[in-house]
Amino acid sequence: MRLEDQRESDNIEDRRGEGGRSGFGIGRGVGVGTLLVVLAASYFLGIDPSVMLSLFTGGGPPVSQSTQAQRSAPDDAMGTFISKVLADTEDTWREIFQQSGRQYRDPKLVLFTGATPTACGTGQTATGPFYCPLDQTIYIDLAFYQELRERFQVRGDFAQAYVIAHEVGHHVQNLLGIMDEVQAARSRSSEAQANAMSVRLELQADCLAGVWASHADRTRNILETGDIEEGLTAASAIGDDRVQQQMQGYIVPDSFTHGSSAQRVTWFRRGIESGDIRQCNTFETRPH
């Protein structure tokens, strides 16, 4: 990617090195009964168990303004790269929203190590990168990129940018009211229907990531030869079927939450090729 001359975002916060436990953990007086309730609730509501656990134990309060003021922007190479990618998504989505008469609000992005408090509960490394709509913030432990390289054999800077752009896609969904509509529909649906809606929401975020890449390259020429292939490889590698096959040795389609490898590639490619947010309506189109 060509980001050398790109600006850095003012909306990134570096919490790395602040500590925090990684992994699920059942400390702080959590008993087996509470743990079972958490697992059941997360299963039926489609919420990450680490987030549910933090809510049951009172963890994860929003970070105070005074604490935020004490933290600094990243100054290492990877942090700078992420800051530039985030800035490019800001510029792109401001332009797209303005074209439709809307105003884009920039999300925040927090880098952390192990665990960190969020408005959605305690964010943990095991959760992977995620977007919290309650504080409109993306959270990422950079250990995820190491896992991509070592476990899934995914390499390249555009593959890393795709991960950020996907989470920014969730922010776009939040601003457009799509997240609220889906959550309301999921609460009235069966487990299978709720899972299917989650898949469509994730596939739409993939498509929106592609829309960003298309616009950014057309206006700022940021893509280099092989970048799109890196992104498509990443989308394929973290499809639910590939992940389940690797983690447990078999595939359970009804339990998909993000979509199969083929679906993720299809929708990411559609966003890149069309550059049109209107082509990302996964809820009225068969997800393939």
CORGI-V765529 format. One record per pair of residues at least 6 apart in sequence whose ideal C-beta (glycine too) atoms are under 6 Angstrom apart, sorted by sequence separation. I is the first residue (numbers start at 0). J is the second residue. If there is no record, write none. Layout:
i = <I I>
j = <J J>
//
This chain:
i = <53 147 148 172 215 216 244 41 96 114 115 130 243 185 25 114 129 269 38 41 93 240 37 40 92 113 128 185 119 184 118 37 117 119 37 118 128 144 181 89 118 122 124 127 239 37 124 239 181 240 241 239 240 117 238 33 238 265 85 262 235 238 262 29 109 27 106 107 108 109 111 137 234 235 234 106 231 234 128 169 130 168 171 128 130 165 168 130 168 132 165 164 132 161 164 62 60 201 202 59 61 198 201 12 13 59 205 209 213 197 212 13 198 202 206 210 214 11 59 205 209 213 59 191 205 209 58 206 106 202 206 210 54 210 53 53 50 157 161 50 11 158 157 158 161 207 157 206 8 11 49 155 7 158 7 84 203 8 49 5 8 203 7 47 84 88 153 202 6 153 2 5 199 153 199 202 151 21 21 19 20 10 14 15 19 19 10 11 12 13 14 15 14 21 21 91 88 91 91 87 45 45 0 0 1 0 0>
j = <59 153 154 178 221 222 250 48 103 121 122 137 250 193 34 123 138 278 48 51 103 250 48 51 103 124 139 196 131 196 131 51 131 133 52 133 143 159 196 105 134 138 140 143 255 55 142 257 200 259 260 259 260 138 259 55 260 287 108 286 260 263 287 56 136 56 135 136 137 138 140 166 263 264 264 137 264 267 162 204 166 204 207 166 169 204 207 170 208 173 208 208 178 208 211 116 116 257 258 116 118 255 258 70 71 117 263 267 271 256 271 73 258 262 266 270 274 72 120 266 270 274 121 253 267 271 121 269 170 266 270 274 120 276 120 121 119 226 230 120 82 229 229 230 233 279 230 279 82 85 123 229 82 233 83 160 279 85 126 83 86 281 86 126 163 167 232 281 86 233 83 87 281 236 282 286 236 113 114 113 114 105 109 110 114 115 107 108 109 110 111 112 115 123 124 211 211 214 215 215 193 197 156 157 221 221 226>
//
